[in-house]
Amino acid sequence: MLDDTSEFAGLVHTVTEISKADGMNNLVDLLINSQSNIKQTDYDNWNGGTYGYTIYFEVDVKTFISVKNDIETIERALLDRFSVATRHLDNEHISRVSLIPKSYAIGTLTPNPHRAFTVAEAKRRDDMSKYLDSASEDELIQDILLPLFRQLGFHRVTAAGHKDKALEYGKDIWMKYILPTQHILYFGIQVKKGKLDSAGVTKGSNANVAEVHHQALMMLGYEIFDPEVSRTVLVDHAFIVAGGEITKAAKNWIGNQLDKAKRSQIMFMDRDDILNLYIVTNLPLPSAALPKQNTFDDLPF
């Protein structure tokens, strides 16, 4: 059913790729920077029962105002592409696509990454963990962290990429979060593929804590340019993200090297945090993380 969480996430990803192929960058930006959900809104008995769904895209108020004069055109363009992506289904279809301004409801529940997982979720977590064992740092950023932070409600989630490494000033990713008061907080993220420990030298895929400390200071000290407000801004908080474990000794070492003001600006995410958040937000696994299915070139008889 289209309202299955993983099924719907895969559908949105397909439509995003179709929009990219069509050169519809405005649709791509909307698809990756909004929060989406699907709801069954109609049903008839034809052909054994046909289900119709409405897809809702929650966009921040500023974006909604900027596109409000073209909403019908955008919704129609999205509906056409969702219809193409679901044309193979006989008993389900997308009836409508609706853009709505994001409301900040007080007391809204957020996914709990520390809850117990179902059997299916535990299997997906294990598949993702195996993928992290072999994923490169760029794959960790592009395939996992960018979709994750967008799903968590961050805006303008931007990766520096190899072309911009000389000007990233310690940041692999920068993003912003809009508070219910409409104030904006800016975040910089330094990503390391492997384990972050407090050893004096880098060993294998482990990251040296002194290097990370230096990059965190750069991250907090250099301004970034936000094109949406046409000015430079300082990073309010720095995330240090590792695809492996961040040891307690490494956290303590960095904390001891920072003054009290900067210490409160540093936050950590290790492999367990990434895996748990990825699963509870129901994001589809990267294609490389999906278990391989056995295929046969010839019939077995």
N, C-alpha and C positions, 0 to 999 in steps of 0.2 A: 504494500500500500504506500502511496506517495507521502502520507503523513507519518510514516516510520522515520525516525530521526536520521539514521544513516542513509536511508533512501533519498530523503529530501536534501541532505547535505551534498550527496553525489549529484543530484539534479541541479542544484545551484552552481556547483563547480562546472558541470557540462555547459550550462548557459553562459557562464563567465567565459569559457573557452570559445564558444560560438561568437560571443560579442567581440572578443579579441580578434578573431578571424575576420569579422565584418568591419573591423576598424572603428567600432563604436566605443571609443575610450570613455565617453561620459557614462555609458552603461556599465562598463567594467569598473570604474571608480565607485559607482553607486553599489554595485554588487559586493565589492570587497570591503567597503567601508560602512556598510549598514548591518543592522541585525535583522534577520529574516525569520519568519515562521509561516506555517501553512495550516489551514483549517478547512475541514469539509463544510461546504456551505450549501450544497444542493445534492439531490438524489432523485433518480426516477427508475421505474421498473423495466425500462427497455433493455432488451438483450440480457436478461438475467440480473439487471441492476447496474446502473451507471452512476459513478460518484464524481461530483464536481468539487473543485477546491479553489479557495482564494489564497493567494500568497501576499503576505504583508511585509513591507520593507520599512523598518524604523530608521529614519535619518535624523541627524541633529537639526535643531530648529534653524540654524543659520543656513545649512544646505537646503533645507526644505523651502525657505523663503527665496533662495536664489533660483530655484527651479519651478516655483509655483505656477508661473505663466505657461510652462511647457509640460505640466504634470500629465495631462491626458496623452500627449505625444509619447512621453517616456514610458508610461504605463502600457500603451498599445505596443510599443517596440519591444518591451520586455515580454508581454503576453505572446507576441508572435514567436519569439525565440523559445519560450517555455513550451509552446504548442508544438514546435518542431522537435524539441527534445523528448516529448511524450507521445509523439504520433504513432508509436508502435503499440501503445496500450489500447485495449478494446473497451475496458470498463472504467477507465479513469481519465479525467482531463482537467486542465487548468481553466477555470471559468473566468478568472479575473486576477489582475495584479494591482495592488494598491500601495501607494507611498503615503506614509503617515509620519508626522513630526514626533520625534522621540520624547516621551514623557518620563519624568523622573519621579516615579512613585515612591513615596517614603515607605520603608519597610519591605520593599520587594526582595524576595528570596533570591540568593545567588547560588550557583552550584557549589556544593561542598566537596572539596577535593580529598577530605579526610574520612568520608563515609565508606562503608563497606561496598565492595564492587559485586555486581552479579557475575555469574559464570561467564557470560558472553563478554562483559566488560573486562574481566580478568584476562581472557584470551586475547582481546584487542591490545591490552596493556603489555602483555608478553610479546606480541608481534611487534609493537612499537619499540620495546626495549631492545629486541634483536636488531631492529633497523638502526637504532642509535649506536650499536656496537661498530657498525661499518660506515655510518654516514660521515661525510666530510663536514667541515665547519660551515661551508656555504650551504650544503643541503640542510643542516640543522637550522640555519637562519631562514632560508627560502621556503622549505617544505614544512617546517614545524613552528618556528617562533612567529613569523609574520602572520600566518592564519590564526594562531592561538591568540595573540594580543589583539587582533582585529575582532575576534569573536568575544573577547573579554570586555570590549567596549572602548578600546583606545582608538584614537583618530590619527590620521596622517602617519601611519606606521611605515617608516621609510628605512630601507637598508642602504648603507653606504656603497657596497659593491666594490669590486676590485679597481674600477676606474677612479674611485674617489678615495682610495685608501690614504693617499698623502694628505688629504684634508679632513679626515674623519676625526682627528684629535681624540683618539681613544674610544670613539663610538662606532660600533658595528651597525647599530640601529638607533634611530631617535623616533619619538612619538609623543603624543600629548593626550591628556585626559581632561574632559570637561566636567567640572563639578556641578552639582545641582544648582549652585549659586551662579553658574556660568563663568566662574573663574577658571583659568586654565593652568594646569601643571604640566611641565615638560620633563620627559624622561630620556635618559641615554642608556644604552645597553652595550656592555662589553661581553662578547660571547667567546667561550673557550670550548673546544670539542671534547676534551677528556677531563680527567680528574684534576681538581685544584687543591694542591697540598702546600705545606710550608717548608718543603725541602729547599736546600740552598741552591740547587741546580735543577734545570728541567730534565725529567727522565721520561723518555718515550713520548707518549701522548699527554703526559701530565703537564699542567701549566705551572710556571713559576709564580709564586704569590707576589714576589717583588715587582715583577713585570705588570701584573694585574693592578697592583697598588699604584704604580706610576700612571697607568692608563686611566684609572679611576680619577686621579687628580687632574689629569688633562681633560677628562670628560666634564668635570665640574667647573673647570676654569675657563673653558673656551665657549664662546657664543655660537649658536646655530641660527640660521636664517629660516624663518617661517614665512613661506610665500603667501599664506592666507591672510596674514596681518601685515605683510610687507615690512618686517623689521627683524632685527636680531634679538634673540632672547637667550638667557642663561638656563642651563639644565637645573631643574629643581631637585631631581633625585636620580641616582645612578643604580642600575641593575647590573649585578655581576652574575652571569648565567653560564653554567657549565653543563656539558652533556654527560658528565660523570659526577662523582661525589665532590662536594666542597667540604673538606674536613673542618672540624671545629677548631683545630689549631690554625688553619688558614684564616678563618673568620676572625679569630682572636688577634692574629698577627696584624691583619689589615686594620682592625679596630684600634689597636694600640698605636699604630703609626699615624692615625688621623686625630685632629683636634675634635672637641666635642661637637662643634657645629657641623663639620663634614661627616662625622661618624653617623649622625642621624639621617644623612642623605643617602647612605649606602644600603642597598637591599640585595639579598642573595636568592638565587634559584638554582637548585641542582637537578639531577636527573629525575629523582622521585617527584619533585614539584612539577616538572614539565610533564611527566607521564600522567600524574593524577589529574592535573588541570586539563590536559588534552582529552582524556577519557570522559570526565564529567561534563565537559562542554559539548560532547557528542560530535566532534570534528571527524570527518572521514580520514582514514589512514592514508599517508602518501602511497602512491602506486607501488613504489619499491618495497614498502613495508607489508604489502598484502601477501599472504601465504601463496606459494606457487601451486597451481593445480596441475595434476597429471594429465597429459594429453597423449593421444595415440595417433600415429600417422596411418596405421593400418588397423583393420578390425582384428580383434584377438582370436579370430577363428577362421 
